[in-house]
Amino acid sequence: MRNEEIIETNKTYWNDHADLWFGTTALPEYGVRFPTEDDLHLFGDVSGKSMLEICCGSGHSLLYNANRGAKELWGTDLSQKQLDNASKLLEESGCQAKLICAKMEDDPGIPKEYFDYVYSIYGIGWTTDLQGTFDKIASYLKKDGIFIFSWHHTMNYCIAWSIEERKDIFFDDKPVMMKSYYDESHFRMPVHDGEIILCNRKMSTYINALAKAGFVIEQLVEESDKASLEATGDIDIKTKKAKWMPLSFCIKARKL
Ligand SMILES: C[S@@+](CC[C@H](N)C(=O)[O-])C[C@H]1O[C@@H](n2cnc3c(N)ncnc32)[C@H](O)[C@@H]1O
C-alpha cells in the first residue's frame, strides 16, 4: 500500500468524522482502560513550559495543558476539520495555541531545539514513517526535552476474545491470538461509514526507533486501569480483555 493512499484515506476519515471524536482521546486520558495522567503524573509541572502536540485533534489536551499553566502551546494535525474544532474550543476557553495543518511525516517549519515537551495522545501510530517522525520530534525538542506518547498496545490487535469477537469460529469464551505479533503491514479497517488504514507495530519497533532518534526511555507504561482490574460479574469485552493485557501503552522519553 502506498503511503500517500494511507494518508489520504485517514485524512478523509478524520475530516468526515471529527465531530464524532470531539474530546474523546485527550488528556488526562491516555487510552482505553488505561491509567490517566492523574494516576501517572508523567508530565509533572508544566507551568511556564513550551509544548507541541502532534495529532492534536480536537484540542482538548492543549486546553488541559493551558489550564495547568503551560506558557506556549502548538498543535499539528492532518485534518483541517479537527483543527477547526480545536480552534473553536480554545478560543471559547480563552486559550491561545498555534495550530498547523500538516502530516507528522513532514516538518511544516516547526522551530528546532525549541520545545520543553512534545506529546501525542493516540496519534503516533498513524504515521507511515515512524523513524522519520521520531527524528523530527527529536529535532523540535530542547536537549533534555520530554516526549510522551500513547497508542494502542500491540497485543490488543493480535488478540481477540473468541466468543464475542469471532463467534463464527470459536465456541469457548477465551482469548485467542488472531494475528501475528510480527505482522507490521498496513490493513484497512471499516469505522462508522468510513475507512481507516493502520498498522500494528511491535513494541521493539517503537523502542528501537526512539533510541535511534536520540531518546532515552524514562518510563514505559503497560497497565490496565484499576477499575478494569477490579471489575467483577457481568463485564464488557474491553474490560475482560483489560484484565488480561494492556489495551494501550504509553512511553515517556527524554532527548539526550
Ligand atoms: C485518535 S485522534 C487523537 C486526537 C487527539 N488526541 C484528540 O484529543 O482529539 C488521531 C488524530 O491523528 C490525526 N492524524 C492521523 N494521521 C495523521 C498523520 N499522518 N499526521 C498528522 N496527524 C494525523 C487525525 O487527524 C486525528 O486528529
The ligand as a Gaussian input file, in Angstrom:
#p B3LYP/6-31G(d) Opt

LIG

0 1
 C       -7.360000       9.334000      17.708000
 S       -7.147000      11.003000      17.155000
 C       -6.335000      11.702000      18.543000
 C       -6.536000      13.145000      18.599000
 C       -6.278000      13.905000      19.877000
 N       -5.588000      13.187000      20.906000
 C       -7.573000      14.477000      20.412000
 O       -7.659000      14.718000      21.589000
 O       -8.505000      14.700000      19.647000
 C       -5.889000      10.881000      15.940000
 C       -5.560000      12.191000      15.229000
 O       -4.450000      11.949000      14.389000
 C       -4.608000      12.693000      13.192000
 N       -3.751000      12.062000      12.162000
 C       -3.941000      10.880000      11.538000
 N       -2.924000      10.622000      10.712000
 C       -2.053000      11.671000      10.820000
 C       -0.807000      11.995000      10.211000
 N       -0.223000      11.163000       9.344000
 N       -0.209000      13.163000      10.563000
 C       -0.786000      14.006000      11.460000
 N       -1.977000      13.764000      12.045000
 C       -2.601000      12.600000      11.744000
 C       -6.092000      12.655000      12.917000
 O       -6.494000      13.702000      12.065000
 C       -6.682000      12.737000      14.316000
 O       -6.971000      14.057000      14.669000

